[in-house]
């Protein structure tokens, strides 16, 4: 069966539905991404579906778009208060750790195979980034939380290591295609890409925040369209001027997610749904792209590289990157075990295919097999390793996200009613502009004997009654400071 404009929606919707059904098996410890990939493989030309699809360029495009959405969603939910204490640990893992992994695998592959040094380094660069989505889906399905600051370290690493892996993949692909290229030009290229990505990401994060709170759209649903527009623009513009597009998207989302903006809760939930859809589309597409018959001859070499990656390259990169930080050996070992390879390496493996380099097809099949092996070995054993290292806590004991208001209401211990008079400085201001702390929830507003639920764009008026839920007395004091009225509490 061939994909055409007439049947792509029909086939696509069926594959999405089957993938959603398959994801239910994640509760048995099977990572969802593995199931999505298997759905694509079963539907492919050598599977039961018999769908003929082999277009690395389209797969690369779909992968880039999907990863931008996944990174943006992850950035929106990254709390600065969580990552600030582990900022340098995360940066060390996402830069130095990625580089060490790529170099180690590159040298080992060159030693044990007929790959040239550049080909080995390209393979190492492709498999150097991690995918935390599979990790946390397993931990949640098993009701497992992680002690201390392990989780924010892993979240920061997984969200910020893709740009480095992307850069290294581009560099080694470029060197293989252009044999006479100057190695000296790579250093300014690196700093240019990262600097442009970081600057554009921060600036656009600020611009998005101001635009969302400034523009007055007729319908709430249009705000998600506005954010989608920004994501597309940030990614394409950064790539157009030579910056690191993945870094720009992630940083812009982090900047926006740590500020108050209109419809924040609904927009974050919307992008979380988008991210899941993009993951399914991405994994199924990559599953369709692979030919199982071409992977079978690579199984022996694939197992060898997988074992070297899991037991040599990843531990070396983690222990060296975190050598100057006060982190126990058990935690470092667990972080090294949580080095799952997911969709990103498979997407990056399409870059050599589109560039037409030698061994591109072999590299793609090896990367696909390595990703599957990593998920099977590391993914399914995560709960056991976490318990063995005594690093788990029940999920119910973990702090709930302040973004999920329904759950946050359960933690509030103080209830107050605040009447807005004319001498309050908040009169005429939108709630989003007040800078209310996360420990405060405005549950209801009473105006003219009518009750309604507010959002960030709601302007407070004289005579309003605010029904407040707060964590403690200090939160109430902060509330009165924000609305411009000193009251003894």
Secondary structure, DSSP 8 states (H G I E B T S, - for coil): -B--TTTHHHHHHHHHHHHHHHHGGGGGT--HHHHHHHHHHHHBTTSSS-BB---HHHHHHHHHHHHHHHHHHHHHT--HHHHGGGHHHHHHIIIIIHHHHHHHHHHHHHHHSS--HHHHHHHHHHT----HHHHHHHHHHTTEEE-TTHHHHHHHHHHHSHHHHHHHHHHHHHHHH-TT--TTHHHHHHHHHHHHHHHHHHHHHHHHHHHHHH---SSTHHHHHHHHHHHHHHHHHHHHTTS-HHHHHHHHHHHHHTS--TTHHHHHHHHHHHHHHHHHHHHHHHHHH--HHHHHTTHHHHHHHHHHIIIIIHHHHHHHHTTTS---HHHHHHHHH-----HHHHHHHHHHHHHT-TTHHHHHHHHHHHHHHHIIIIIHHHHHHHHHTT-EEEGGGS---TT-HHHHGGG--EEEEEE--TT-TTTT-BGGGS---TTEEEEEEEETTEEE---TT-B--TT-EEEEEESSHHHHHHHHHHHT-----
